[in-house]
Amino acid sequence: MAYSLKSSPGHLLRRAQQYAHDLYAKEVSASGPTPRQYEVLHVVAQNAGLSQTDLVGHTGIDRSTLADMIARMMKKGLLSRKRTKEDARANAVSITASGRKMLNSANAKVAKAERAALSVLPKSQQAGFMKALKAYADALDKIEANAAAPKKKATKRKTTKRKAPAKRKAVKRKAKRKTRR
């Protein structure tokens, strides 16, 4: 089968994502949060005190990117972070008043951009499209969860070790030298 852009999942997903991103940028503008910042603000607003690790699971943003994003959003005064009482290594993330204000001002614009992204399809296909996208995202989450799960170590069977032939010869030579002395 020859490669075709019209049947390439990667190409088609990139085109759809680019269109959705362009609509978002047009509606939210440069003064609003980026799409990922909006996702973080939204999730943190819905889950006060969420750990950064849990935030990774909710947003799908990788750990190092998310840590950098949170640091930048803290500098802008949109988020705050503190160590949790349960685990001194974990950070609980909260939205600030400025972050909530930015989120609230972007909500209607984001909703409008998302409606526009779906409007290119006939109404009869929109629910099916969203169901397929959700199934795809759920499958990716499952793959990531399996990859992150600790691997079981294979148990080694005890076997009697046999010395390698070269090692056996060296041991025999050493024994001969001792008997000659």
C-alpha positions in Angstrom: 0.0 0.0 0.0 1.4 3.4 -1.0 1.6 6.2 1.5 -1.2 8.7 1.2 -1.6 11.9 3.2 -5.4 11.5 2.9 -5.2 8.2 4.8 -2.4 9.0 7.2 -3.6 9.1 10.8 -0.7 11.2 11.9 -1.2 13.7 9.1 -4.9 13.9 9.6 -4.5 14.3 13.4 -2.0 17.1 12.9 -4.3 18.9 10.5 -7.2 18.7 12.9 -5.1 19.8 15.8 -3.7 22.8 13.8 -7.2 23.8 12.9 -8.4 23.6 16.5 -5.3 25.5 17.7 -5.9 28.3 15.1 -9.5 28.6 16.2 -8.4 28.7 19.9 -5.8 31.4 19.1 -8.3 33.5 17.2 -10.9 33.4 20.0 -8.7 33.5 23.1 -6.0 35.8 21.7 -2.5 36.5 22.8 -3.6 37.9 26.2 -5.2 34.7 27.3 -3.8 31.4 28.4 -2.2 29.0 25.9 -4.3 25.8 25.2 -2.1 23.8 27.7 -2.2 26.6 30.3 -6.0 26.6 30.0 -6.1 22.8 30.5 -3.9 23.2 33.6 -6.0 26.1 35.0 -9.2 24.2 34.4 -8.1 20.9 36.0 -6.5 22.7 39.0 -9.7 24.8 39.5 -11.7 21.6 39.5 -9.4 19.7 41.9 -8.0 22.0 44.6 -4.6 20.8 46.0 -4.0 18.3 43.2 -0.5 16.9 43.2 1.7 17.6 40.1 1.8 13.8 39.5 -2.0 13.6 39.4 -2.0 16.7 37.2 0.1 14.8 34.7 -2.5 12.1 34.6 -5.4 14.5 34.2 -3.8 16.6 31.4 -1.6 14.1 29.6 1.3 16.7 29.7 4.6 15.0 30.4 6.1 15.5 33.8 9.1 17.7 32.9 7.0 20.0 30.6 4.4 20.3 33.3 6.9 21.2 35.9 8.3 24.0 33.7 4.8 25.2 32.9 3.8 25.4 36.5 7.0 27.3 37.4 6.2 29.9 34.6 2.5 30.1 35.7 3.6 30.7 39.3 5.8 33.6 38.1 2.8 35.0 36.4 0.8 34.6 39.6 -1.7 32.1 38.1 -0.9 29.2 40.3 0.6 28.5 43.7 2.4 25.4 44.9 3.3 23.9 48.3 4.5 20.6 49.7 1.8 18.2 50.8 1.6 17.1 54.5 1.2 13.4 53.4 4.3 13.3 51.2 7.1 15.9 51.6 8.3 15.1 48.1 4.9 15.9 46.5 3.7 19.4 45.5 0.0 20.4 45.8 -1.0 22.9 43.1 -3.7 25.5 43.6 -5.1 28.2 41.4 -4.7 31.8 42.5 -7.3 34.6 42.2 -5.5 35.9 39.1 -5.5 32.4 37.6 -9.2 32.0 38.3 -9.9 35.4 36.7 -7.9 34.4 33.6 -9.7 31.0 33.4 -13.1 32.6 33.8 -12.4 35.2 31.1 -11.3 32.4 28.7 -14.1 29.9 29.3 -16.7 31.3 26.9 -14.0 31.9 24.2 -12.7 28.4 24.5 -16.2 27.0 24.3 -16.8 29.0 21.1 -13.6 27.8 19.6 -14.4 24.2 20.4 -17.9 24.5 18.9 -16.4 26.0 15.8 -13.9 23.1 15.5 -16.8 20.6 15.6 -19.0 22.7 13.3 -17.0 21.6 10.2 -18.8 18.2 10.6 -22.5 17.6 10.1 -24.4 17.5 13.4 -25.1 13.8 12.8 -21.3 13.0 12.8 -20.2 15.2 15.8 -21.1 12.8 18.6 -19.5 9.9 16.8 -16.4 11.9 16.1 -16.1 12.9 19.8 -16.7 9.3 20.9 -13.9 8.1 18.6 -11.5 10.8 19.9 -12.3 9.9 23.5 -11.8 6.2 22.8 -8.4 7.1 21.1 -7.3 9.2 24.1 -8.5 6.4 26.6 -6.4 3.9 24.6 -3.4 6.2 24.8 -3.9 6.6 28.6 -4.0 2.8 29.0 -0.7 2.4 27.0 1.0 5.1 29.2 -0.3 3.5 32.4 1.0 0.1 31.4 4.4 1.6 30.4 4.6 3.4 33.8 3.6 0.4 35.8 6.5 -1.2 37.7 7.9 -4.2 35.9 8.0 -7.5 37.7 11.5 -8.8 38.1 12.0 -12.3 36.7 13.0 -14.7 39.4 16.2 -16.5 38.8 16.3 -20.2 39.2 19.3 -21.4 41.2 21.5 -23.4 39.1 24.9 -24.9 39.8 27.4 -22.8 38.0 29.9 -24.7 36.0 33.2 -23.0 35.4 34.0 -22.1 31.9 36.5 -24.3 30.1 39.2 -21.5 30.1 38.7 -20.9 33.8 38.9 -24.6 34.6 42.3 -24.8 32.7 43.6 -21.8 34.6 42.6 -23.4 38.0 44.3 -26.7 37.0 47.5 -24.8 36.0 47.5 -23.0 39.3 47.1 -26.3 41.2 50.0 -27.9 39.2 52.3 -24.9 40.1 51.5 -25.3 43.8 52.3 -29.1 43.7 55.7 -28.4 41.9 56.8 -26.0 44.7 
